[in-house]
Every structure is written in structure tokens, then in C-alpha cells.
């Protein structure tokens, strides 16, 4: 499959001389077909293919949007293993027979994924529990695959120019760290206890109780939560639950995590959120967690401040300090691209957004892609993914939402009227006095005049917000599109098993050829453009 994918890409570029609308359509169709094939193969084989796919689905700075859409549909579900393996793990971890700790356990798992399975049971005192057991010897399997992945990254770094475009060592470390974290159920236990403490006074949110004395690196025992998927509309109707209030509760719960220092739930899909009869929202899986530090929040505030007062030096500087830009990134070009992109939406509508604008942006991005180095840190990748999922869940719960109305008081409180001026003054008083003085008024007008300036109907409002959101992700994605395609090859090569070494070397050779072809293609386009002018 690896060789076939690389060959298809090479043949496509070899046969392409002009990059027009028809060619773009064919290119997207090729990406979609390959992404679908990868998704189906990963869901069939399971294991590290699924985890690599999920990891890449968060990398909107590398992967093209059409590929991201397919990877986000990747379902981590594999055939269950025989109960005897789970029993063996339980008894090895507990050091005693299963019956010593459990009054009953259903030998058929209720959920089966690439890393673990979940069983329903009862403790000896009658407490209903969920028992999550790591798949037998999955740790050894994953770490053997890590060796193969390491070789693929080495090939990309040594035999291609991608090592200058991206920090491949950092990407590999992030991937291994994410998978190692999910393999360790003690970490998930710690995350669950963290959120329990953080939201212990929040009546609308419920975090399950965990049984530490029965939990280990391979076993996690928690309270059994009764409820329905957060998007189950019939459940809302049956128990007369207010959908709008539920959507708002979800929004406020995650906004608190996204805007404040601390850990955030990075996998908020509808299967991990349950709605209970009393309207409480239960969060049942903390295997995927990100973290926002105080310095991240400070830079994020500066980023927003820069956009509001239209000072893109502040924006680029914040991106740099947030580690989005690699050392050889061209900050002047980045500032210009951000400014031009924002100006497209400066009137609050999409009337200036047409095919010509898209072509212009993509053409500029093709130039930047050659000599610009941008890479999103893992935590921000998970943050963007979580934000996108939360928006989708909220809309599924109640399509008639007003995010601007909900966000205004939260953002006001997040900035604080005094802290805004103080924070900017400390950092920019020497060289940005005029923008600083204009900022508080600009921010307050932006927040307080929302009803007057944004009287869109809710459906159009939602479409615009999503469109702008995906455009920004799209811009980041296309900067490193070729890197994304190459990274795809390493995920697929794991499935080659005994042929992994040969497959990755051949993939590396094809990647070099593609890079050469792309460079020739780029020069041809520039030459023809000059001839036309």
C-alpha cells in the first residue's frame, strides 16, 4: 500500500504541467481516495495504524484538509480479544484471582479498541463498575513499531529536504509520547482525579469515581455511569432535558479549559460525553489530555490583542514565542500573509471570498512552502482538534446556538479590563504606545457591540464561523502539504511488517523524486506566469 500511494502521487505530478482548477479537483480526489483506503485499512488492522492516523488527524499544520476530514472519521474499534487474555492480565496485575475483587464480570467486552477493552462488572460490595483492561502484550507490539517509525523519520530527514522544513525529531517524540501516555492507565487515573478535583463544585458536570487500589498501568477501574450519548436527541425528549442549556454547559466547561492554565480534555467526541437523566454531563475517558501553561495563555492573549489592534508584528512574535515558527521561518512573509488573510474578512462577511482570492492565497502558500518553516506544537494541535470537536458536539446537541453571546462574558472575564492595559504596557510601552492606547477601546467595542454589529441569522452565523475556522486551518495545512503526504507513508509502512525496511527505503526514494518534480513544476509555473504578464 505504501509503494502504491507514493507511486500514485509521483505519477500525478509527472503528468501534471499546469495547476488549474481541474487539476486541483483531481488532486483532491486522489487525496480523498487514498485517505479512505488508509482509514479502512487502519480500521481493519487496528493497532498503531489507528493511533498514527488519529495523531495525524490533529496535525492541521501538515495534513491537507481533505485528508484530515477522512482521518477524523477513523474509528478506533477492533475485534475483541478472548476473555482469557483479559483475565490473565487482571490476575497478574492484582496478584490474585479475579473473584477476589469482583463479584461479577461480563466476559463479553462492551467496547474494544486498539489499546484496551472495557468490561462491565460489580465489586464485592455491589458497586457497579467499568473495568478497562489493556490488550495483552500491546506494549511490546507498539514499541517494535516505534523502531520502524524511527527508521522512516531518519529516511525523511537524511534523504529529503523535509528536515529543514520541520523538526522531525520533535514530531517523532510527540508521537511516541502520545502513544506511551495512552498505554499507561495510571496516567489516565491521575488525569481523572485531576478533573474530579478541578470540577468538584460544578453541578452540571460529573466525573466518575476511580478505584485506585484496583488500578494499575494495565487496569483501570471506575464507576459505571448510566446515561446516553450526548447527541441522543430522543433521550433529551424522553427526560425533558433542555438542549440549549446542555449545549451552553458543554461550551462553558471546555472554554474554561481552553482559556485557562491547566490540563484540558483533548478527546471530547460524543462517545466520551454522556447525558444523564438529571441533565448532568458525564465525562468518561481521560486517555487523551493536553496541557496549557501560564506562558501559553499570556502569548495567546497577545496574539488576540495583535489581531484586534491590527498589529501583525505582535501576532507573529506571539506565534514565534508559542513555538509555531522554526528558526529559519520568514517572519516578514508570514506577517504579510496573515494581514492579507485577515483583510479578506475585515468587513465581517464573505463577499470578498471567491475563487480568485483562494487561488492567490494558495499560490502565495506554494512559495512559502518552499522556504518557510512552520510547525504546530503538539498541545496546540490537540487544542485545535478539541475545539473543532466541541463545536461539532454543541451543534449536534442544539443547532440554534449563539456562540458570540455565550463567549462575550467569558472573554471579558478572561482578559479583565485592568489586566489588558497592564499586560500590554509592560511588554510594548517602548515601541507600541499608540496601538496600546487604542487596544482597550477596540476590545470593548468588539465585545460589547456584538448585538448591533452581528445581526446575522444563526445558521449563516455558524456557517461563517466554521468557514473562517477551516480557512485558517487550511492555510496552515497547505504550507506543509508535501510533508503531510510523506508522513502518511510512515504510518502506512508499519503495516508492511517484514517488508517495512524495504518499503520505507523505496518510499524515501519516491519522495525525493516527488520533491524534484515539484520544484521543476513550481519553476515552470513561475516562468509561464511571467510570460503571461
SVG drawing of the C-alpha trace seen along z (x, -y; Angstrom):
<svg xmlns="http://www.w3.org/2000/svg" viewBox="-40 -57 61 75">
<polyline fill="none" stroke="black" stroke-width="0.4" points="0.0,0.0 2.9,-2.4 4.5,-1.9 1.2,-2.2 0.4,-5.5 3.8,-7.0 3.7,-5.8 0.2,-7.4 1.5,-10.7 4.6,-10.6 2.7,-9.7 0.2,-12.5 2.9,-15.2 4.8,-13.7 1.7,-14.0 0.8,-17.5 2.1,-20.5 -0.5,-23.2 -2.0,-23.6 -5.6,-24.8 -9.0,-24.2 -9.5,-20.9 -6.1,-19.7 -6.8,-20.8 -10.1,-18.8 -8.3,-15.7 -5.6,-16.2 -8.2,-16.4 -10.0,-13.4 -6.7,-11.4 -6.1,-12.5 -9.6,-11.6 -9.4,-8.1 -6.0,-7.4 -7.3,-8.7 -10.4,-6.5 -8.2,-3.5 -5.9,-4.2 -8.8,-4.6 -10.4,-1.3 -7.1,0.5 -6.4,-1.0 -9.8,-0.1 -9.3,3.5 -5.8,4.0 -6.0,1.8 -3.0,1.2 -0.6,-1.5 -2.1,-2.3 -5.2,-3.7 -3.1,-5.7 -0.9,-7.2 -4.0,-8.1 -5.5,-9.8 -2.2,-11.6 -2.1,-12.9 -5.7,-14.0 -4.6,-16.6 -1.8,-17.9 -3.7,-20.5 -0.3,-22.2 0.9,-19.3 -2.0,-17.4 -4.3,-18.8 -7.9,-19.4 -9.4,-16.7 -7.2,-14.2 -8.0,-15.5 -11.7,-15.0 -11.2,-11.3 -8.9,-10.7 -11.3,-12.3 -13.8,-9.6 -11.3,-6.9 -13.0,-4.7 -10.8,-3.0 -12.7,0.3 -11.1,3.7 -12.4,7.2 -12.4,8.1 -9.7,10.5 -10.7,13.6 -11.7,13.0 -8.9,15.4 -6.3,12.8 -8.1,10.1 -8.4,12.4 -4.7,13.2 -3.9,9.5 -6.2,8.8 -4.8,11.6 -1.2,10.7 -1.8,7.0 -3.9,7.7 -1.8,10.6 -4.9,12.7 -7.9,14.3 -10.5,12.1 -13.2,13.3 -11.3,11.9 -12.0,8.3 -15.1,8.8 -18.4,10.3 -19.3,10.4 -17.7,9.6 -19.4,9.9 -17.0,11.9 -18.1,10.1 -16.5,6.7 -18.8,3.7 -16.1,1.8 -12.9,2.9 -10.2,0.6 -6.6,0.9 -5.2,0.4 -7.7,1.8 -11.2,3.3 -13.9,2.3 -15.9,4.8 -19.0,4.4 -18.9,5.8 -19.6,5.5 -17.4,5.1 -17.9,7.4 -19.9,4.7 -22.3,4.5 -20.8,1.3 -21.3,1.2 -18.0,0.6 -16.4,0.4 -13.1,2.3 -10.7,1.2 -8.0,3.8 -5.0,3.2 -4.8,5.6 -2.4,8.4 1.2,7.6 0.1,4.5 3.0,2.6 5.6,4.9 3.8,4.7 3.7,0.9 7.3,0.4 8.5,2.7 6.6,0.5 8.2,-2.6 11.6,-1.2 10.2,-1.1 8.8,-4.6 12.1,-5.8 13.7,-4.5 11.1,-6.2 11.8,-9.5 15.5,-9.0 15.0,-8.5 12.8,-11.6 15.5,-13.6 18.6,-12.3 17.3,-11.8 14.8,-14.7 14.8,-18.4 12.0,-18.0 14.4,-18.1 14.8,-21.8 11.1,-22.3 10.1,-20.5 11.6,-19.3 11.1,-15.6 12.8,-14.6 10.2,-16.6 7.4,-15.1 8.6,-11.6 9.0,-12.3 5.5,-13.7 4.0,-10.7 5.8,-8.2 4.9,-10.3 1.2,-10.4 1.1,-6.6 3.1,-5.8 0.7,-8.0 -2.3,-6.2 -0.7,-2.8 -0.3,-3.8 -3.6,-3.7 -2.1,-5.1 -1.7,-8.4 -5.3,-8.3 -6.2,-7.6 -4.2,-10.7 -6.0,-12.8 -9.4,-11.6 -8.6,-12.5 -7.3,-15.9 -10.6,-16.8 -12.5,-15.4 -10.8,-17.9 -11.0,-20.8 -14.7,-20.5 -15.9,-19.1 -18.1,-22.1 -19.6,-22.1 -23.1,-20.7 -23.6,-20.3 -20.5,-18.1 -19.9,-14.6 -16.5,-12.9 -16.6,-9.2 -15.2,-7.9 -12.0,-5.9 -10.8,-2.9 -7.1,-3.5 -6.5,-0.3 -7.6,1.8 -6.0,-0.4 -2.5,0.2 -0.6,-0.6 -2.7,2.1 -6.0,2.0 -8.4,-0.9 -11.5,-0.5 -14.0,-3.3 -17.6,-4.0 -20.2,-2.8 -22.0,-5.8 -25.6,-5.4 -26.7,-7.7 -26.9,-8.2 -24.6,-9.7 -24.6,-13.5 -26.1,-13.7 -29.0,-11.3 -32.0,-13.6 -34.6,-11.0 -33.1,-10.9 -33.5,-14.7 -37.1,-14.4 -37.9,-11.4 -36.5,-13.0 -37.4,-16.7 -33.8,-17.9 -33.1,-21.4 -30.9,-21.0 -29.8,-24.7 -28.8,-24.7 -26.9,-21.5 -25.1,-22.9 -24.2,-26.0 -22.9,-23.9 -20.6,-22.0 -19.4,-25.2 -18.6,-26.8 -16.9,-23.6 -14.5,-23.4 -13.9,-27.2 -12.7,-27.1 -10.1,-24.5 -9.2,-26.2 -8.6,-29.6 -7.0,-28.9 -3.8,-27.3 -4.0,-23.6 -4.9,-20.3 -7.7,-20.1 -9.7,-17.1 -8.4,-16.5 -10.9,-13.9 -14.3,-15.4 -16.2,-13.4 -19.8,-12.3 -18.8,-8.8 -16.9,-10.2 -19.7,-12.6 -22.8,-11.1 -26.1,-12.9 -27.8,-11.6 -31.5,-11.7 -31.0,-14.6 -29.2,-16.7 -25.7,-16.2 -22.9,-15.8 -20.6,-12.9 -17.0,-12.7 -15.9,-9.1 -12.5,-8.9 -9.3,-10.9 -6.8,-8.9 -6.0,-11.9 -5.1,-15.0 -3.4,-18.3 -1.9,-21.0 -1.9,-24.8 0.7,-26.6 0.5,-30.2 3.1,-31.4 0.9,-29.9 -2.1,-31.9 -0.1,-35.1 1.1,-34.6 -2.4,-33.6 -3.7,-36.9 -1.0,-38.8 -2.0,-37.0 -5.6,-38.1 -4.5,-41.6 -2.4,-41.8 -5.4,-40.8 -7.7,-43.3 -5.4,-46.3 -4.2,-45.0 -0.5,-44.9 0.8,-41.8 4.3,-42.2 2.7,-41.3 0.9,-38.3 4.0,-36.9 6.0,-37.5 3.4,-35.6 3.4,-32.7 7.2,-32.6 7.1,-32.5 4.4,-29.8 6.9,-27.7 4.9,-27.7 7.8,-29.1 11.0,-27.1 14.3,-29.1 14.5,-29.7 10.9,-30.9 10.4,-34.1 8.6,-36.3 8.0,-39.1 6.3,-36.9 4.2,-35.3 3.1,-38.8 2.1,-39.7 0.1,-36.5 -1.7,-36.9 -2.6,-40.5 -3.9,-39.7 -5.9,-36.8 -7.5,-38.9 -8.3,-41.7 -10.5,-39.2 -12.8,-39.1 -12.4,-42.6 -15.9,-43.7 -17.5,-40.8 -18.8,-39.0 -17.7,-36.5 -18.4,-38.8 -14.7,-39.2 -14.1,-35.5 -14.1,-33.9 -12.1,-31.5 -9.6,-34.3 -8.8,-35.0 -8.3,-31.3 -6.0,-31.0 -4.0,-33.9 -3.6,-32.6 -2.7,-29.1 -0.2,-30.5 1.5,-32.5 1.5,-29.5 3.2,-27.4 6.1,-29.9 6.2,-30.0 6.1,-26.2 9.5,-26.1 11.3,-28.3 9.1,-28.8 9.3,-26.7 6.2,-26.4 5.3,-23.6 2.5,-23.4 3.4,-22.2 1.5,-19.0 -0.5,-20.7 -1.8,-23.3 -2.6,-20.6 -4.7,-18.8 -6.2,-22.1 -7.4,-22.9 -8.8,-19.4 -10.6,-19.6 -12.1,-23.0 -13.4,-21.6 -14.9,-18.5 -16.6,-20.6 -18.2,-22.9 -19.5,-19.9 -20.9,-18.3 -22.6,-21.5 -24.2,-22.0 -25.4,-18.4 -27.0,-19.0 -28.6,-22.2 -28.1,-23.7 -29.6,-27.0 -26.7,-28.3 -25.3,-31.8 -21.6,-31.4 -20.9,-35.1 -23.4,-35.8 -22.1,-33.0 -18.4,-33.9 -18.6,-37.7 -18.8,-37.5 -16.3,-34.7 -13.7,-36.6 -14.3,-39.8 -13.6,-38.0 -10.6,-36.2 -8.9,-39.4 -10.1,-41.7 -10.3,-45.4 -7.3,-46.4 -5.1,-43.4 -5.4,-44.1 -3.7,-47.5 -1.2,-46.4 -0.1,-43.4 0.4,-45.2 2.0,-48.2 4.7,-46.1 5.7,-44.4 5.2,-47.1 5.4,-50.5 8.7,-51.3 7.7,-50.7 3.9,-50.3 2.4,-53.2 -0.1,-54.2 -1.5,-50.7 -1.6,-50.1 -3.8,-53.1 -6.2,-52.0 -6.5,-48.4 -8.8,-48.6 -11.4,-50.6 -11.1,-48.3 -11.5,-45.2 -14.5,-46.6 -16.2,-47.7 -15.6,-44.3 -17.2,-42.5 -19.9,-45.0 -21.3,-45.9 -21.9,-42.3 -25.6,-42.6 -25.5,-45.7 -22.7,-44.6 -23.6,-40.9 -27.3,-40.6 -26.9,-37.6 -29.4,-34.7 -27.9,-31.8 -27.5,-29.4 -25.5,-32.0 -23.5,-33.0 -22.5,-29.4 -21.5,-28.8 -19.3,-31.9 -17.6,-31.0 -16.9,-27.5 -15.8,-28.8 -13.3,-31.2 -12.1,-28.5 -11.4,-25.9 -9.8,-28.5 -7.2,-29.3 -6.6,-25.6 -6.4,-25.2 -3.8,-27.9 -1.6,-26.2 -2.2,-22.8 -1.1,-23.7 2.1,-25.3 3.4,-21.7 1.3,-19.6 4.2,-17.7 5.5,-16.9 2.0,-15.6 2.0,-13.2 5.4,-11.9 4.3,-11.5 1.4,-9.4 3.9,-7.0 5.4,-6.2 2.0,-5.4 1.2,-3.0 4.6,-1.4 4.1,0.1 1.5,2.5 4.2,3.9 5.5,6.0 8.6,7.9 9.0,5.7 9.0,2.5 12.7,1.6 12.4,2.2 9.1,0.3 10.4,-2.7 13.6,-3.0 11.6,-2.8 9.2,-5.4 12.1,-7.7 13.4,-7.4 10.0,-8.2 9.7,-11.1 13.0,-12.6 11.7,-12.2 8.5,-13.9 10.4,-16.8 12.5,-17.3 9.4,-17.1 7.6,-19.7 10.5,-22.1 10.5,-21.8 6.8,-22.2 7.0,-25.3 9.6,-26.9 7.5,-26.2 4.5,-27.9 6.5,-31.0 8.0,-31.1 4.6,-30.8 3.2,-33.4 5.9,-35.9 5.3,-35.2 1.6,-35.9 2.4,-39.2"/>
</svg>
